[in-house]
Amino acid sequence: MVWTCPRLGYRYLPSTDDSVDDLLPGPWLVALDPLMFLDARRLPKNAVIQADVCIVGGGAAGITLAKELIGQPFRVCLLESGGLSFHRATQALYEGENVGLPYEPLDTCRARYFGGSTNSWGGWSRPLADIDFAVRDWVPYSGWPLSRAELVPYYERAHQFCQLGPFEYSPAFWECQIGASDVSLLPFTGDRIVNGITELGPPTQFGKVYRTELARAHNVSVYLYANALEIQTSPSAQLVTHIRVGTLSGIRFSVAARVFVLAAGGIENARLLLVSNSTVSSGLGNHNDLVGRFFMEHPRFLAGVVHLLHPERYLEYYDREGNYRSRRLAAHGTSVAAHLSASENVQAEEGLLNHKMSVIPVYSGEESPATDAFKRLYRAFWSRTFRRHSLPDRFIRELLEVATGLGDVVTMVYARLFRARSLIRAYRLETIVEPAPNPHSRLSLSTERDQLGLNRVRLDWRLDPLVTRTLRRVHQILDEELRRAQLGRVDIQDPGDEGSPLSNRSWCWHHMGTTRMDPDPKRGVVDEHCRVHGIANLFIAGSSVFPTAGSDTPTVTIVALAIRLADRLKTLLRTGILSA
């Protein structure tokens, strides 16, 4: 019996060993609303969906790819693990084991429903810097196989996807356009410390903003609740034939396509390659034991206090929390924020990682145990983790802690809500440092399995000592340059040696590097075109291909690389050139 859907044909196959050549389009026997996404839980068991392009993952990379392929003369199938909103059972598929640095529970730092982690994105957007693409002799494994200049045309197109303003990151340009007479950027006398600009998007939740456009596209079908279980290949493992898919409700089906793209995130892309081990025991793309290695995340440090002679004039640009709500520092319909960093010349001279420094105001009552407990409660409820991880014991302990210092909590909440400058007690220095690529920082497969029967992830997250050395040194340089320009000073606080508990370290939830890009298969999982080495029709999109991470949020770079990949796929599919 043949079953079909509005845009992609699939047919019911009782056996599981049918080949791609057996897939035939059939008459439309099932009428579904073409303006609706498809619920994979309603598919017949063992259905095989036929497409030209199969995209795994409906986050920034996957949605960008699908949107770029709208109207093309080939059929696109996008598989999304979740639905259109958060569901705890689906989110739990992210759970894993942490054996390295203390880190967030793995099911709390990404969002597993349509739109991916753009559903919790703050909208901060800045392309990587020139130095991030360069080979740096003081940063092992550094260097991209493309330059920033090559990516600029795609960055410009990515601005439209992310609903940003002009592709312009000159501090002088924005200061002139904003034209605020009472605030300005810090005017340093030399070039050791430089200003940088970040654009703040709406923020764009891709799953909401582009949902209708994708639903109306006649050549694109989005399957919700569809979890990729295994990538199936030819006997030589040089060509992907199917992706086996399952739902938590027990439905199993597969997708056959000409091209497959993994766009499931920095952890799940590598995990899917590793669990696809029926043809190659070590996992696909893993001939050189690189899949899962070089895991990177941005560490965020609160260390140091900034004292300026005129904070009311200079600090508004750098107030990271205030920029979220302020529309005063805006032009061309876009708000901006500023940060400080050592110049690229200084980084090269002193062997430092890239980084960015901004400030966080500390209000009355801010640094008490009660407000710390309140913030933990807030974050846990926001990320919806209490239901599984925290109730009832931790919840009760935190609530009692809040009750003991309720006055501090109320003062802090009032000050933050109303931006009460009279209640600011200090400005803490917040620094995000680029993680150095480290092959021993890696994820592998755990023996524990999830609800779908797949091995969970075991994360061994490590930071190079160069991170804390960079942190110490850039704070010293900032202090020297503030004093030189007679602008103020920094009270430097030693963050401690790496490996010791650091209460002032947190994370940005940016997972990168686990399927890194390099034209040499001995140094990377994908080539410069994001194709998995040795597999003709398997590509990877997203931050897992980043060779280095820079210090900026990865979303706009993810989108730019996805647009670049979409252009390449259009050419390959039209010409039929797909060879290993």
Buried (B, 14 or more C-beta within 10 A) or exposed (E): EBBBBBBBBBBBBEEEEBEBEEBEEBEEEEEBEEEEBBBBBEBBEBBBBBBBBBBBBBBBBBBBBBBBBBEBEBBBBBBBBBBBEBBEEBBBBBBBBBEBBEEBBBBBBBBBBBBBBBBBBBBBBBBBBEBBBBEBEBBEBBBBBBEBEEBEBBBBBBBEBBBBBBBBBEBEBBBEBBEBEEBBBBEBEEEBBBBBBBBBBBBBBBBEBBBEEBBEBEBBBBBBBBBBBBBBBBEEBBBBBBBBBBBBEEBBBBBBBBBBBBBBBBBBBBBBBBBBBBBBEEBBBBBBEBBBBBBBBBBBBBBBBBBBEEBEBBBBBBBBBBBBEBEEBBBEEBBBBBBBBBBBEBBBEBBBBBBBBBBBBBBBBBBBEBBBBBBBBEEBEEBBBBEBEBEEEBBEEBEEBBEEBEEBBBBBBBBBEEBBEEBBBBBBBBBBBBBBBBBEBBBBBBEEEBEBEBBBBBBBBBBBEBBBBBBBBBBEBBBBBBEEBEBBBBBBBEBBEBEEEBEBBBBBBBBBBBBBBBEEBEBBBBBBBBBBBBBBBBBBBBBBBBBBBBBBBBBBBBBBBBBBBBBEBBEBBEEEEBEB
